[in-house]
Amino acid sequence: MALNKIALKTEIKSILDDMKQRNEDATDEFATRLSNAIDDYVKGIQITYTTGLTASTFPVVGVFQYTVS
C-alpha cells in the first residue's frame, strides 16, 4: 500500500476539529493523536524495488511484504 496523504490530511483535520471544541487545555491529547496519525501514515509505506538484486541471471523485482514497526 502506498502512503495515503489524503487519509493523513483527513485525520489531522478531524483532530483539529475535535480540539476546537475543547474547553480545557488538550495539548497532550492533540500531540498523542497527531503522532499516532503520523505513525499510521508512515507504517503504510510500500517499497517497490526493481534493481540491485539478482537471482541466477534474472533481476529480482517486486514489493517488500514487511510491516514497519
Sequence and secondary structure as in RCSB ss.txt:
>XXXX:A:sequence
MALNKIALKTEIKSILDDMKQRNEDATDEFATRLSNAIDDYVKGIQITYTTGLTASTFPVVGVFQYTVS
>XXXX:A:secstr
    HHHHHHHHHHHHHHHHT SS  HHHHHHHHHHHHHHHHHT   EE SS EETTEE  EE      
